[in-house]
Amino acid sequence: MQYQYDLFVIGAGSGGVRASRVAASKGFKVGVAEASALGGTCVNIGCVPKKLFVYGSEYGHVAEQAQGYGWQFAKPSFDWATLRDNKTKEIERLNGIYKNLLENPGVTIHQGYGKLVDAHTVQVGEELITAERILIAVGAQPFVPEFPGSEHALVSDDMFYLDELPESILVVGGGYIAVEFAGICNGLGVSTTLMYRGDKLLRGFDEDVREFATQEFNKAGIDVQLNSDVAAIEMDGKQKRVTLKNGRELVVDQVLYATGRVPKTAELNLEAVGVKTNSKGAIEVDHNYKSTVESVYAIGDVTDKVQLTPVAIKEAMALIGYWFDQKECAMDYDNIPTAVFCQPPIGTVGLTEQEADDRGFDIDVYQTDFRAMKHTLSGAQERSFMKLIVDRGTDRVLGAHMVGDYAGEIIQGLGIAIKAGATKAHFDSTVGVHPTSAEEFVTFSAAALKKR
């Protein structure tokens, strides 16, 4: 049968764009359907604008902390519209870059939602498009549980385009999106409450990291309320009255729900075509990212493996190798470095202490916390935390974790070392860059051993 395209991609996010443009550059005739702006969640309503907001929120501390270094500034003021609109201009610039990335190798862009009609047909608007292969890369979307007044809650998508910055906000959730937006709002001068139904924030992270980070959030001025959950939200004039399940009430200008993201599969017509999904709506794929339908593949957040932009890009490249070079996809999901851009930021790679124990490793744990050199004069009471997990039998470093300035930048380098199988002896024999916080990772001595 003659198809219109060799490959048709539903979703022009990071994974979809990479697969499309590389496949086109290698000779495939490729089409892409995208209903929103090019670049997907990360570029438009995710990591890129969020990081810009993080940068913007950090400047509020400069005037105060600079006094210890001899600088005097007038009391700073902040204009929300300037940050919001400059962010939007940058995102529009990136949209243009993504358009060129697709069109230059010959990818045809179809504006609109794509849904499956059969194993080789996609409908975009009124148009029916046929393809030998179909790749689904539509990502995920914020999830808000249903409760009385849930329609009054914002989600992370909304935060990038608010008409005005609220004076007070309740952020509900305990994951990375929740703690990042709590830090952003707090840094921009918003009275911020961070509420989570569990007893600790950041489930899945190292236990010491979770506890240390929470202490720092409180110290920074975020009101962290654990073991608390929302029962209802109702409008109270222009504000929102929030009733908790324990009967307590609080009134805030805005409520942000950051309680996780779910695969964006509801409108894809998957069931009718035979593409199997799990209980969360994620598309089930084999190791080559093939779904239960031979011609339909899926990568990225829609498969709910690891919801990170660089992972989706790596999956796209693995799929390209499978299609063009007959290489079985062998994506390694171990030792993926990641960062949480909260304040202070978190960087982590490899196993947590708890995961190492659960897997049966006999481990040594080295850790330290300290006040960074910068703050000996700034007057800030912020502290940093670092931790190494080491396998006693092989001396191999199984995990590295950090809370503190530049954690994401530092963990990227350590990620290479841990991926390469570096040992504690390798760390010890590496000369530290002095004076930096990062040198703590290569100067851990027996004195830093954690009593377990």
TORKOL-4160 file (C-alpha; in steps of 0.2 Angstrom, whole numbers, padded with zeros to 4 digits, m for minus):
452
<pt num="1" X="0000" Y="0000" Z="0000"/>
<pt num="2" X="0006" Y="0018" Z="m0004"/>
<pt num="3" X="0006" Y="0029" Z="0011"/>
<pt num="4" X="0007" Y="0048" Z="0012"/>
<pt num="5" X="0021" Y="0047" Z="0025"/>
<pt num="6" X="0034" Y="0035" Z="0030"/>
<pt num="7" X="0032" Y="0042" Z="0048"/>
<pt num="8" X="0018" Y="0052" Z="0055"/>
<pt num="9" X="0021" Y="0060" Z="0073"/>
<pt num="10" X="0007" Y="0065" Z="0084"/>
<pt num="11" X="0015" Y="0078" Z="0096"/>
<pt num="12" X="0029" Y="0091" Z="0092"/>
<pt num="13" X="0037" Y="0091" Z="0109"/>
<pt num="14" X="0055" Y="0087" Z="0113"/>
<pt num="15" X="0054" Y="0068" Z="0109"/>
<pt num="16" X="0043" Y="0071" Z="0094"/>
<pt num="17" X="0053" Y="0084" Z="0086"/>
<pt num="18" X="0069" Y="0075" Z="0088"/>
<pt num="19" X="0062" Y="0059" Z="0080"/>
<pt num="20" X="0054" Y="0069" Z="0066"/>
<pt num="21" X="0069" Y="0079" Z="0061"/>
<pt num="22" X="0082" Y="0066" Z="0062"/>
<pt num="23" X="0070" Y="0053" Z="0052"/>
<pt num="24" X="0067" Y="0066" Z="0039"/>
<pt num="25" X="0086" Y="0070" Z="0037"/>
<pt num="26" X="0089" Y="0051" Z="0035"/>
<pt num="27" X="0076" Y="0050" Z="0020"/>
<pt num="28" X="0059" Y="0047" Z="0028"/>
<pt num="29" X="0045" Y="0057" Z="0022"/>
<pt num="30" X="0038" Y="0064" Z="0039"/>
<pt num="31" X="0023" Y="0073" Z="0045"/>
<pt num="32" X="0019" Y="0080" Z="0062"/>
<pt num="33" X="0003" Y="0085" Z="0070"/>
<pt num="34" X="0003" Y="0098" Z="0084"/>
<pt num="35" X="m0012" Y="0107" Z="0091"/>
<pt num="36" X="m0002" Y="0119" Z="0102"/>
<pt num="37" X="0014" Y="0128" Z="0101"/>
<pt num="38" X="0029" Y="0119" Z="0094"/>
<pt num="39" X="0042" Y="0112" Z="0107"/>
<pt num="40" X="0029" Y="0104" Z="0118"/>
<pt num="41" X="0027" Y="0105" Z="0137"/>
<pt num="42" X="0046" Y="0108" Z="0141"/>
<pt num="43" X="0048" Y="0123" Z="0129"/>
<pt num="44" X="0031" Y="0132" Z="0132"/>
<pt num="45" X="0024" Y="0127" Z="0149"/>
<pt num="46" X="0037" Y="0117" Z="0157"/>
<pt num="47" X="0056" Y="0117" Z="0161"/>
<pt num="48" X="0061" Y="0132" Z="0150"/>
<pt num="49" X="0049" Y="0145" Z="0157"/>
<pt num="50" X="0049" Y="0138" Z="0174"/>
<pt num="51" X="0068" Y="0140" Z="0175"/>
<pt num="52" X="0067" Y="0158" Z="0169"/>
<pt num="53" X="0055" Y="0161" Z="0183"/>
<pt num="54" X="0067" Y="0153" Z="0195"/>
<pt num="55" X="0080" Y="0165" Z="0189"/>
<pt num="56" X="0068" Y="0179" Z="0191"/>
<pt num="57" X="0063" Y="0174" Z="0209"/>
<pt num="58" X="0081" Y="0173" Z="0215"/>
<pt num="59" X="0085" Y="0191" Z="0212"/>
<pt num="60" X="0074" Y="0197" Z="0226"/>
<pt num="61" X="0088" Y="0191" Z="0238"/>
<pt num="62" X="0102" Y="0200" Z="0230"/>
<pt num="63" X="0100" Y="0217" Z="0238"/>
<pt num="64" X="0099" Y="0210" Z="0256"/>
<pt num="65" X="0113" Y="0198" Z="0254"/>
<pt num="66" X="0125" Y="0210" Z="0245"/>
<pt num="67" X="0125" Y="0221" Z="0260"/>
<pt num="68" X="0138" Y="0210" Z="0269"/>
<pt num="69" X="0149" Y="0213" Z="0254"/>
<pt num="70" X="0148" Y="0232" Z="0255"/>
<pt num="71" X="0134" Y="0235" Z="0242"/>
<pt num="72" X="0119" Y="0246" Z="0246"/>
<pt num="73" X="0104" Y="0246" Z="0235"/>
<pt num="74" X="0087" Y="0255" Z="0236"/>
<pt num="75" X="0073" Y="0244" Z="0241"/>
<pt num="76" X="0070" Y="0233" Z="0226"/>
<pt num="77" X="0053" Y="0232" Z="0218"/>
<pt num="78" X="0046" Y="0219" Z="0206"/>
<pt num="79" X="0035" Y="0220" Z="0191"/>
<pt num="80" X="0027" Y="0204" Z="0186"/>
<pt num="81" X="0021" Y="0209" Z="0169"/>
<pt num="82" X="0039" Y="0212" Z="0164"/>
<pt num="83" X="0045" Y="0195" Z="0169"/>
<pt num="84" X="0029" Y="0186" Z="0162"/>
<pt num="85" X="0030" Y="0195" Z="0145"/>
<pt num="86" X="0049" Y="0194" Z="0143"/>
<pt num="87" X="0047" Y="0175" Z="0146"/>
<pt num="88" X="0034" Y="0174" Z="0133"/>
<pt num="89" X="0045" Y="0183" Z="0120"/>
<pt num="90" X="0058" Y="0170" Z="0123"/>
<pt num="91" X="0046" Y="0156" Z="0121"/>
<pt num="92" X="0040" Y="0163" Z="0105"/>
<pt num="93" X="0058" Y="0164" Z="0099"/>
<pt num="94" X="0061" Y="0146" Z="0103"/>
<pt num="95" X="0045" Y="0141" Z="0094"/>
<pt num="96" X="0052" Y="0149" Z="0078"/>
<pt num="97" X="0068" Y="0139" Z="0081"/>
<pt num="98" X="0058" Y="0122" Z="0083"/>
<pt num="99" X="0048" Y="0127" Z="0067"/>
<pt num="100" X="0065" Y="0128" Z="0057"/>
<pt num="101" X="0071" Y="0112" Z="0065"/>
<pt num="102" X="0057" Y="0103" Z="0058"/>
<pt num="103" X="0055" Y="0112" Z="0041"/>
<pt num="104" X="0073" Y="0113" Z="0036"/>
<pt num="105" X="0075" Y="0094" Z="0034"/>
<pt num="106" X="0058" Y="0093" Z="0026"/>
<pt num="107" X="0045" Y="0089" Z="0039"/>
<pt num="108" X="0027" Y="0094" Z="0035"/>
<pt num="109" X="0018" Y="0102" Z="0050"/>
<pt num="110" X="m0001" Y="0099" Z="0052"/>
<pt num="111" X="m0009" Y="0111" Z="0065"/>
<pt num="112" X="m0022" Y="0102" Z="0075"/>
<pt num="113" X="m0025" Y="0087" Z="0086"/>
<pt num="114" X="m0021" Y="0071" Z="0079"/>
<pt num="115" X="m0030" Y="0055" Z="0083"/>
<pt num="116" X="m0029" Y="0037" Z="0077"/>
<pt num="117" X="m0042" Y="0031" Z="0065"/>
<pt num="118" X="m0034" Y="0014" Z="0061"/>
<pt num="119" X="m0016" Y="0007" Z="0062"/>
<pt num="120" X="m0010" Y="0017" Z="0048"/>
<pt num="121" X="m0022" Y="0032" Z="0048"/>
<pt num="122" X="m0022" Y="0048" Z="0058"/>
<pt num="123" X="m0036" Y="0061" Z="0058"/>
<pt num="124" X="m0031" Y="0080" Z="0060"/>
<pt num="125" X="m0046" Y="0091" Z="0060"/>
<pt num="126" X="m0056" Y="0085" Z="0045"/>
<pt num="127" X="m0040" Y="0078" Z="0036"/>
<pt num="128" X="m0036" Y="0060" Z="0035"/>
<pt num="129" X="m0018" Y="0056" Z="0034"/>
<pt num="130" X="m0010" Y="0039" Z="0031"/>
<pt num="131" X="0008" Y="0033" Z="0036"/>
<pt num="132" X="0018" Y="0017" Z="0037"/>
<pt num="133" X="0023" Y="0021" Z="0055"/>
<pt num="134" X="0014" Y="0032" Z="0068"/>
<pt num="135" X="0024" Y="0039" Z="0083"/>
<pt num="136" X="0014" Y="0045" Z="0098"/>
<pt num="137" X="0023" Y="0058" Z="0108"/>
<pt num="138" X="0010" Y="0069" Z="0115"/>
<pt num="139" X="0017" Y="0070" Z="0133"/>
<pt num="140" X="0007" Y="0072" Z="0149"/>
<pt num="141" X="m0004" Y="0085" Z="0157"/>
<pt num="142" X="m0008" Y="0091" Z="0175"/>
<pt num="143" X="m0019" Y="0081" Z="0186"/>
<pt num="144" X="m0032" Y="0088" Z="0198"/>
<pt num="145" X="m0042" Y="0077" Z="0208"/>
<pt num="146" X="m0061" Y="0080" Z="0209"/>
<pt num="147" X="m0068" Y="0088" Z="0225"/>
<pt num="148" X="m0080" Y="0102" Z="0228"/>
<pt num="149" X="m0073" Y="0118" Z="0220"/>
<pt num="150" X="m0059" Y="0110" Z="0211"/>
<pt num="151" X="m0063" Y="0121" Z="0196"/>
<pt num="152" X="m0056" Y="0136" Z="0206"/>
<pt num="153" X="m0038" Y="0128" Z="0207"/>
<pt num="154" X="m0024" Y="0133" Z="0195"/>
<pt num="155" X="m0012" Y="0121" Z="0187"/>
<pt num="156" X="0006" Y="0124" Z="0182"/>
<pt num="157" X="0001" Y="0128" Z="0164"/>
<pt num="158" X="m0009" Y="0143" Z="0171"/>
<pt num="159" X="0006" Y="0150" Z="0181"/>
<pt num="160" X="0015" Y="0156" Z="0166"/>
<pt num="161" X="0002" Y="0168" Z="0160"/>
<pt num="162" X="m0007" Y="0175" Z="0176"/>
<pt num="163" X="m0014" Y="0192" Z="0173"/>
<pt num="164" X="m0007" Y="0198" Z="0190"/>
<pt num="165" X="0004" Y="0190" Z="0203"/>
<pt num="166" X="m0006" Y="0185" Z="0219"/>
<pt num="167" X="m0001" Y="0191" Z="0236"/>
<pt num="168" X="m0004" Y="0174" Z="0244"/>
<pt num="169" X="m0005" Y="0157" Z="0236"/>
<pt num="170" X="m0008" Y="0139" Z="0242"/>
<pt num="171" X="0003" Y="0126" Z="0233"/>
<pt num="172" X="m0004" Y="0109" Z="0234"/>
<pt num="173" X="0007" Y="0094" Z="0231"/>
<pt num="174" X="0024" Y="0087" Z="0237"/>
<pt num="175" X="0033" Y="0083" Z="0220"/>
<pt num="176" X="0046" Y="0093" Z="0210"/>
<pt num="177" X="0033" Y="0104" Z="0202"/>
<pt num="178" X="0025" Y="0109" Z="0218"/>
<pt num="179" X="0041" Y="0113" Z="0227"/>
<pt num="180" X="0048" Y="0123" Z="0212"/>
<pt num="181" X="0033" Y="0134" Z="0211"/>
<pt num="182" X="0033" Y="0136" Z="0230"/>
<pt num="183" X="0050" Y="0143" Z="0228"/>
<pt num="184" X="0046" Y="0154" Z="0213"/>
<pt num="185" X="0031" Y="0162" Z="0222"/>
<pt num="186" X="0040" Y="0164" Z="0238"/>
<pt num="187" X="0055" Y="0172" Z="0229"/>
<pt num="188" X="0044" Y="0184" Z="0220"/>
<pt num="189" X="0037" Y="0190" Z="0237"/>
<pt num="190" X="0021" Y="0180" Z="0237"/>
<pt num="191" X="0015" Y="0173" Z="0254"/>
<pt num="192" X="0017" Y="0155" Z="0250"/>
<pt num="193" X="0010" Y="0139" Z="0259"/>
<pt num="194" X="0015" Y="0122" Z="0253"/>
<pt num="195" X="0003" Y="0108" Z="0258"/>
<pt num="196" X="0005" Y="0090" Z="0256"/>
<pt num="197" X="m0005" Y="0076" Z="0262"/>
<pt num="198" X="0010" Y="0064" Z="0266"/>
<pt num="199" X="0022" Y="0066" Z="0280"/>
<pt num="200" X="0037" Y="0071" Z="0269"/>
<pt num="201" X="0039" Y="0080" Z="0253"/>
<pt num="202" X="0048" Y="0074" Z="0237"/>
<pt num="203" X="0043" Y="0055" Z="0238"/>
<pt num="204" X="0056" Y="0044" Z="0229"/>
<pt num="205" X="0071" Y="0055" Z="0233"/>
<pt num="206" X="0083" Y="0051" Z="0247"/>
<pt num="207" X="0076" Y="0052" Z="0264"/>
<pt num="208" X="0090" Y="0064" Z="0270"/>
<pt num="209" X="0088" Y="0075" Z="0255"/>
<pt num="210" X="0069" Y="0076" Z="0258"/>
<pt num="211" X="0071" Y="0081" Z="0277"/>
<pt num="212" X="0085" Y="0093" Z="0273"/>
<pt num="213" X="0076" Y="0102" Z="0259"/>
<pt num="214" X="0060" Y="0104" Z="0269"/>
<pt num="215" X="0070" Y="0112" Z="0283"/>
<pt num="216" X="0078" Y="0124" Z="0270"/>
<pt num="217" X="0061" Y="0128" Z="0262"/>
<pt num="218" X="0054" Y="0133" Z="0279"/>
<pt num="219" X="0069" Y="0143" Z="0283"/>
<pt num="220" X="0067" Y="0152" Z="0267"/>
<pt num="221" X="0049" Y="0158" Z="0272"/>
<pt num="222" X="0038" Y="0145" Z="0264"/>
<pt num="223" X="0025" Y="0138" Z="0276"/>
<pt num="224" X="0026" Y="0119" Z="0274"/>
<pt num="225" X="0011" Y="0110" Z="0280"/>
<pt num="226" X="0012" Y="0091" Z="0280"/>
<pt num="227" X="m0001" Y="0078" Z="0283"/>
<pt num="228" X="m0014" Y="0091" Z="0277"/>
<pt num="229" X="m0026" Y="0090" Z="0262"/>
<pt num="230" X="m0040" Y="0100" Z="0254"/>
<pt num="231" X="m0058" Y="0096" Z="0256"/>
<pt num="232" X="m0066" Y="0110" Z="0246"/>
<pt num="233" X="m0062" Y="0127" Z="0239"/>
<pt num="234" X="m0075" Y="0141" Z="0237"/>
<pt num="235" X="m0074" Y="0159" Z="0231"/>
<pt num="236" X="m0074" Y="0172" Z="0245"/>
<pt num="237" X="m0075" Y="0188" Z="0235"/>
<pt num="238" X="m0060" Y="0188" Z="0224"/>
<pt num="239" X="m0051" Y="0176" Z="0236"/>
<pt num="240" X="m0052" Y="0158" Z="0238"/>
<pt num="241" X="m0058" Y="0150" Z="0255"/>
<pt num="242" X="m0050" Y="0133" Z="0257"/>
<pt num="243" X="m0057" Y="0120" Z="0269"/>
<pt num="244" X="m0046" Y="0106" Z="0274"/>
<pt num="245" X="m0051" Y="0089" Z="0278"/>
<pt num="246" X="m0047" Y="0092" Z="0297"/>
<pt num="247" X="m0060" Y="0106" Z="0296"/>
<pt num="248" X="m0047" Y="0121" Z="0297"/>
<pt num="249" X="m0049" Y="0135" Z="0284"/>
<pt num="250" X="m0037" Y="0147" Z="0276"/>
<pt num="251" X="m0041" Y="0161" Z="0263"/>
<pt num="252" X="m0028" Y="0164" Z="0249"/>
<pt num="253" X="m0028" Y="0174" Z="0232"/>
<pt num="254" X="m0024" Y="0158" Z="0222"/>
<pt num="255" X="m0023" Y="0139" Z="0224"/>
<pt num="256" X="m0011" Y="0130" Z="0213"/>
<pt num="257" X="m0013" Y="0111" Z="0212"/>
<pt num="258" X="0003" Y="0102" Z="0207"/>
<pt num="259" X="m0002" Y="0084" Z="0211"/>
<pt num="260" X="0006" Y="0075" Z="0197"/>
<pt num="261" X="0004" Y="0073" Z="0178"/>
<pt num="262" X="m0005" Y="0060" Z="0168"/>
<pt num="263" X="m0002" Y="0054" Z="0150"/>
<pt num="264" X="m0012" Y="0064" Z="0138"/>
<pt num="265" X="m0021" Y="0049" Z="0129"/>
<pt num="266" X="m0039" Y="0052" Z="0132"/>
<pt num="267" X="m0043" Y="0059" Z="0115"/>
<pt num="268" X="m0032" Y="0048" Z="0104"/>
<pt num="269" X="m0045" Y="0035" Z="0101"/>
<pt num="270" X="m0032" Y="0022" Z="0106"/>
<pt num="271" X="m0044" Y="0008" Z="0112"/>
<pt num="272" X="m0054" Y="0008" Z="0096"/>
<pt num="273" X="m0038" Y="0004" Z="0087"/>
<pt num="274" X="m0031" Y="m0008" Z="0099"/>
<pt num="275" X="m0017" Y="0002" Z="0107"/>
<pt num="276" X="m0016" Y="m0004" Z="0125"/>
<pt num="277" X="m0014" Y="0008" Z="0140"/>
<pt num="278" X="m0012" Y="0004" Z="0158"/>
<pt num="279" X="m0022" Y="0010" Z="0173"/>
<pt num="280" X="m0015" Y="0028" Z="0172"/>
<pt num="281" X="m0018" Y="0029" Z="0153"/>
<pt num="282" X="0000" Y="0027" Z="0148"/>
<pt num="283" X="0003" Y="0018" Z="0132"/>
<pt num="284" X="0011" Y="0001" Z="0135"/>
<pt num="285" X="0027" Y="m0002" Z="0124"/>
<pt num="286" X="0040" Y="m0015" Z="0122"/>
<pt num="287" X="0059" Y="m0011" Z="0123"/>
<pt num="288" X="0058" Y="m0005" Z="0105"/>
<pt num="289" X="0044" Y="0008" Z="0110"/>
<pt num="290" X="0032" Y="m0002" Z="0099"/>
<pt num="291" X="0014" Y="m0003" Z="0106"/>
<pt num="292" X="0002" Y="m0017" Z="0105"/>
<pt num="293" X="m0001" Y="m0012" Z="0087"/>
<pt num="294" X="0013" Y="m0016" Z="0075"/>
<pt num="295" X="0014" Y="0001" Z="0066"/>
<pt num="296" X="0011" Y="0012" Z="0081"/>
<pt num="297" X="0025" Y="0018" Z="0093"/>
<pt num="298" X="0026" Y="0029" Z="0108"/>
<pt num="299" X="0040" Y="0038" Z="0117"/>
<pt num="300" X="0041" Y="0051" Z="0131"/>
<pt num="301" X="0029" Y="0056" Z="0145"/>
<pt num="302" X="0015" Y="0047" Z="0137"/>
<pt num="303" X="0023" Y="0030" Z="0141"/>
<pt num="304" X="0025" Y="0036" Z="0159"/>
<pt num="305" X="0043" Y="0028" Z="0161"/>
<pt num="306" X="0054" Y="0043" Z="0166"/>
<pt num="307" X="0045" Y="0060" Z="0164"/>
<pt num="308" X="0061" Y="0070" Z="0159"/>
<pt num="309" X="0064" Y="0080" Z="0143"/>
<pt num="310" X="0081" Y="0072" Z="0140"/>
<pt num="311" X="0074" Y="0055" Z="0142"/>
<pt num="312" X="0062" Y="0058" Z="0128"/>
<pt num="313" X="0075" Y="0064" Z="0117"/>
<pt num="314" X="0086" Y="0049" Z="0121"/>
<pt num="315" X="0071" Y="0037" Z="0117"/>
<pt num="316" X="0069" Y="0046" Z="0100"/>
<pt num="317" X="0087" Y="0043" Z="0095"/>
<pt num="318" X="0086" Y="0025" Z="0101"/>
<pt num="319" X="0070" Y="0023" Z="0090"/>
<pt num="320" X="0079" Y="0031" Z="0075"/>
<pt num="321" X="0093" Y="0018" Z="0077"/>
<pt num="322" X="0080" Y="0004" Z="0078"/>
<pt num="323" X="0071" Y="0010" Z="0062"/>
<pt num="324" X="0087" Y="0014" Z="0051"/>
<pt num="325" X="0101" Y="0003" Z="0058"/>
<pt num="326" X="0090" Y="m0012" Z="0065"/>
<pt num="327" X="0098" Y="m0009" Z="0082"/>
<pt num="328" X="0087" Y="m0015" Z="0096"/>
<pt num="329" X="0083" Y="m0001" Z="0108"/>
<pt num="330" X="0093" Y="m0002" Z="0124"/>
<pt num="331" X="0089" Y="0013" Z="0133"/>
<pt num="332" X="0097" Y="0013" Z="0151"/>
<pt num="333" X="0086" Y="0020" Z="0164"/>
<pt num="334" X="0098" Y="0018" Z="0178"/>
<pt num="335" X="0109" Y="0033" Z="0184"/>
<pt num="336" X="0099" Y="0047" Z="0176"/>
<pt num="337" X="0105" Y="0063" Z="0183"/>
<pt num="338" X="0091" Y="0075" Z="0187"/>
<pt num="339" X="0088" Y="0091" Z="0196"/>
<pt num="340" X="0074" Y="0100" Z="0205"/>
<pt num="341" X="0075" Y="0119" Z="0203"/>
<pt num="342" X="0068" Y="0123" Z="0220"/>
<pt num="343" X="0076" Y="0135" Z="0232"/>
<pt num="344" X="0089" Y="0129" Z="0236"/>
<pt num="345" X="0090" Y="0117" Z="0221"/>
<pt num="346" X="0092" Y="0098" Z="0222"/>
<pt num="347" X="0103" Y="0087" Z="0211"/>
<pt num="348" X="0103" Y="0068" Z="0212"/>
<pt num="349" X="0110" Y="0054" Z="0202"/>
<pt num="350" X="0110" Y="0035" Z="0205"/>
<pt num="351" X="0103" Y="0026" Z="0220"/>
<pt num="352" X="0096" Y="0033" Z="0236"/>
<pt num="353" X="0102" Y="0026" Z="0252"/>
<pt num="354" X="0085" Y="0017" Z="0254"/>
<pt num="355" X="0086" Y="0010" Z="0236"/>
<pt num="356" X="0103" Y="0003" Z="0239"/>
<pt num="357" X="0097" Y="m0005" Z="0255"/>
<pt num="358" X="0082" Y="m0013" Z="0246"/>
<pt num="359" X="0093" Y="m0020" Z="0232"/>
<pt num="360" X="0104" Y="m0028" Z="0245"/>
<pt num="361" X="0120" Y="m0018" Z="0243"/>
<pt num="362" X="0132" Y="m0017" Z="0258"/>
<pt num="363" X="0135" Y="0002" Z="0258"/>
<pt num="364" X="0145" Y="0016" Z="0266"/>
<pt num="365" X="0136" Y="0032" Z="0267"/>
<pt num="366" X="0146" Y="0049" Z="0267"/>
<pt num="367" X="0137" Y="0065" Z="0270"/>
<pt num="368" X="0139" Y="0083" Z="0276"/>
<pt num="369" X="0130" Y="0099" Z="0277"/>
<pt num="370" X="0138" Y="0116" Z="0279"/>
<pt num="371" X="0135" Y="0134" Z="0276"/>
<pt num="372" X="0142" Y="0139" Z="0259"/>
<pt num="373" X="0157" Y="0151" Z="0259"/>
<pt num="374" X="0146" Y="0164" Z="0250"/>
<pt num="375" X="0135" Y="0166" Z="0265"/>
<pt num="376" X="0148" Y="0169" Z="0278"/>
<pt num="377" X="0147" Y="0187" Z="0272"/>
<pt num="378" X="0130" Y="0187" Z="0265"/>
<pt num="379" X="0122" Y="0184" Z="0282"/>
<pt num="380" X="0110" Y="0171" Z="0274"/>
<pt num="381" X="0107" Y="0155" Z="0285"/>
<pt num="382" X="0105" Y="0144" Z="0270"/>
<pt num="383" X="0115" Y="0128" Z="0271"/>
<pt num="384" X="0120" Y="0115" Z="0258"/>
<pt num="385" X="0120" Y="0096" Z="0259"/>
<pt num="386" X="0130" Y="0082" Z="0250"/>
<pt num="387" X="0129" Y="0063" Z="0251"/>
<pt num="388" X="0138" Y="0049" Z="0242"/>
<pt num="389" X="0132" Y="0031" Z="0243"/>
<pt num="390" X="0146" Y="0018" Z="0241"/>
<pt num="391" X="0146" Y="m0001" Z="0238"/>
<pt num="392" X="0158" Y="m0008" Z="0251"/>
<pt num="393" X="0162" Y="m0024" Z="0241"/>
<pt num="394" X="0167" Y="m0015" Z="0225"/>
<pt num="395" X="0170" Y="0003" Z="0231"/>
<pt num="396" X="0159" Y="0009" Z="0217"/>
<pt num="397" X="0149" Y="0025" Z="0220"/>
<pt num="398" X="0131" Y="0020" Z="0218"/>
<pt num="399" X="0123" Y="0037" Z="0221"/>
<pt num="400" X="0126" Y="0056" Z="0224"/>
<pt num="401" X="0114" Y="0068" Z="0231"/>
<pt num="402" X="0115" Y="0087" Z="0234"/>
<pt num="403" X="0104" Y="0101" Z="0241"/>
<pt num="404" X="0112" Y="0118" Z="0238"/>
<pt num="405" X="0117" Y="0131" Z="0225"/>
<pt num="406" X="0122" Y="0124" Z="0208"/>
<pt num="407" X="0116" Y="0107" Z="0213"/>
<pt num="408" X="0110" Y="0103" Z="0195"/>
<pt num="409" X="0126" Y="0109" Z="0187"/>
<pt num="410" X="0137" Y="0099" Z="0199"/>
<pt num="411" X="0127" Y="0083" Z="0198"/>
<pt num="412" X="0128" Y="0083" Z="0179"/>
<pt num="413" X="0147" Y="0080" Z="0180"/>
<pt num="414" X="0145" Y="0067" Z="0194"/>
<pt num="415" X="0132" Y="0059" Z="0183"/>
<pt num="416" X="0146" Y="0055" Z="0170"/>
<pt num="417" X="0157" Y="0048" Z="0183"/>
<pt num="418" X="0144" Y="0037" Z="0191"/>
<pt num="419" X="0138" Y="0031" Z="0174"/>
<pt num="420" X="0156" Y="0026" Z="0170"/>
<pt num="421" X="0157" Y="0016" Z="0186"/>
<pt num="422" X="0168" Y="0027" Z="0196"/>
<pt num="423" X="0174" Y="0021" Z="0213"/>
<pt num="424" X="0176" Y="0031" Z="0229"/>
<pt num="425" X="0195" Y="0029" Z="0227"/>
<pt num="426" X="0193" Y="0038" Z="0210"/>
<pt num="427" X="0183" Y="0052" Z="0219"/>
<pt num="428" X="0197" Y="0053" Z="0233"/>
<pt num="429" X="0211" Y="0054" Z="0220"/>
<pt num="430" X="0203" Y="0068" Z="0211"/>
<pt num="431" X="0210" Y="0085" Z="0215"/>
<pt num="432" X="0196" Y="0097" Z="0221"/>
<pt num="433" X="0193" Y="0114" Z="0214"/>
<pt num="434" X="0195" Y="0126" Z="0229"/>
<pt num="435" X="0186" Y="0135" Z="0236"/>
<pt num="436" X="0170" Y="0128" Z="0229"/>
<pt num="437" X="0156" Y="0118" Z="0237"/>
<pt num="438" X="0158" Y="0104" Z="0223"/>
<pt num="439" X="0175" Y="0099" Z="0231"/>
<pt num="440" X="0166" Y="0092" Z="0246"/>
<pt num="441" X="0162" Y="0077" Z="0234"/>
<pt num="442" X="0180" Y="0073" Z="0232"/>
<pt num="443" X="0186" Y="0076" Z="0250"/>
<pt num="444" X="0174" Y="0065" Z="0260"/>
<pt num="445" X="0184" Y="0056" Z="0274"/>
<pt num="446" X="0180" Y="0043" Z="0286"/>
<pt num="447" X="0174" Y="0057" Z="0298"/>
<pt num="448" X="0159" Y="0060" Z="0286"/>
<pt num="449" X="0153" Y="0042" Z="0287"/>
<pt num="450" X="0135" Y="0041" Z="0292"/>
<pt num="451" X="0131" Y="0030" Z="0307"/>
<pt num="452" X="0118" Y="0018" Z="0301"/>
